[in-house]
């Protein structure tokens, strides 16, 4: 498949995701409350599931939201999900230089959250 066709297919896949418009966080950020809660639940599960983990994880998503716009966060999460679940040709499409740069932005935001919150 030609590189331009791959990029177009990837962009269409990323852009066709439904956008969550309801349940926005009250602080005015563009991260939906459900996305924040999903992050905190997953983070707590890997960090002990206690009150301290709740504090660290909620701090982390706040830092990530301050560094990375929600549309970039959503794209990076989608790429990571596709890398884990899609095999073969489709999985390979989510391991390109374009997707690596999308994930790199999330990695940098998470590193900043790690420094500030843990």
HULIN-V384978 format. One record per pair of residues at least 4 apart in sequence whose ideal C-beta (glycine too) atoms are under 8 Angstrom apart, sorted by the first residue. I is the first residue (numbers start at 0). J is the second residue. D is the distance in whole Angstrom. If there is no record, write none. Layout:
I;J;D + I;J;D
This chain:
0;4;5 + 0;5;5 + 0;8;8 + 1;5;7 + 2;6;6 + 3;7;6 + 4;8;6 + 5;9;6 + 5;92;6 + 5;95;7 + 6;10;6 + 6;97;6 + 7;11;6 + 8;12;6 + 8;92;7 + 9;13;6 + 9;92;6 + 9;93;7 + 9;95;7 + 9;97;7 + 9;98;7 + 10;14;6 + 11;15;6 + 12;16;8 + 12;77;8 + 12;81;8 + 13;74;5 + 13;77;6 + 13;78;8 + 16;73;7 + 16;77;6 + 18;73;8 + 19;31;4 + 19;33;6 + 19;34;7 + 20;31;8 + 21;31;7 + 22;31;5 + 22;32;4 + 22;33;5 + 23;28;8 + 23;29;7 + 23;30;8 + 23;31;6 + 23;32;7 + 24;28;5 + 24;30;6 + 24;31;7 + 24;32;5 + 24;35;6 + 24;64;8 + 28;64;5 + 28;65;8 + 28;69;7 + 29;68;7 + 29;69;4 + 29;70;8 + 30;34;5 + 30;35;5 + 30;60;7 + 30;64;5 + 30;69;5 + 30;72;7 + 31;35;7 + 31;69;7 + 32;36;6 + 33;37;6 + 34;38;7 + 34;69;7 + 34;72;7 + 34;73;8 + 35;39;6 + 35;57;8 + 35;60;5 + 35;64;7 + 36;40;6 + 37;41;6 + 38;42;6 + 38;56;7 + 38;59;8 + 38;60;5 + 38;63;8 + 39;43;6 + 39;53;7 + 39;56;5 + 39;57;5 + 39;60;6 + 40;44;6 + 41;45;7 + 42;46;6 + 42;52;7 + 42;55;8 + 42;56;4 + 42;59;6 + 42;60;8 + 43;47;7 + 43;48;5 + 43;49;8 + 43;52;5 + 43;53;6 + 43;56;5 + 44;48;6 + 46;52;4 + 46;55;6 + 46;56;6 + 47;51;7 + 47;52;5 + 48;52;6 + 49;53;7 + 50;54;7 + 51;55;6 + 52;56;6 + 53;57;6 + 54;58;6 + 55;59;6 + 55;116;5 + 55;117;5 + 56;60;7 + 56;116;8 + 57;61;7 + 58;62;6 + 58;112;7 + 58;115;7 + 58;116;4 + 59;63;6 + 59;109;7 + 59;112;4 + 59;113;7 + 59;115;8 + 59;116;5 + 59;117;7 + 60;64;6 + 60;112;8 + 61;65;6 + 62;66;6 + 62;108;7 + 62;111;6 + 62;112;4 + 62;115;5 + 62;116;6 + 63;67;6 + 63;72;7 + 63;105;8 + 63;108;5 + 63;109;6 + 63;111;8 + 63;112;5 + 64;69;7 + 64;72;8 + 66;107;8 + 66;108;4 + 66;111;6 + 66;112;8 + 67;71;5 + 67;72;5 + 67;75;8 + 67;104;6 + 67;105;6 + 67;108;4 + 68;72;7 + 69;73;6 + 70;74;6 + 71;75;6 + 71;101;7 + 71;104;6 + 71;105;7 + 72;76;6 + 72;105;6 + 72;108;8 + 73;77;6 + 74;78;6 + 74;101;5 + 75;79;6 + 75;101;5 + 75;102;5 + 75;104;6 + 75;105;4 + 76;80;6 + 76;105;7 + 77;81;6 + 78;82;6 + 78;93;5 + 78;98;5 + 78;101;5 + 78;102;6 + 79;83;7 + 79;102;6 + 79;105;8 + 80;84;6 + 81;85;5 + 81;89;7 + 81;90;7 + 81;92;8 + 81;93;4 + 82;90;7 + 82;93;5 + 82;94;6 + 84;90;8 + 85;89;4 + 85;90;4 + 85;93;7 + 86;90;5 + 87;91;7 + 88;92;7 + 89;93;7 + 90;94;7 + 92;98;8 + 93;98;5 + 94;98;6 + 94;99;7 + 95;99;7 + 96;100;7 + 97;101;7 + 98;102;6 + 99;103;6 + 100;104;7 + 101;105;7 + 102;106;6 + 103;107;6 + 104;108;7 + 105;109;6 + 106;110;6 + 107;111;7 + 108;112;6 + 109;113;6 + 110;114;7 + 111;115;6 + 112;116;5 + 112;117;8 + 113;117;5
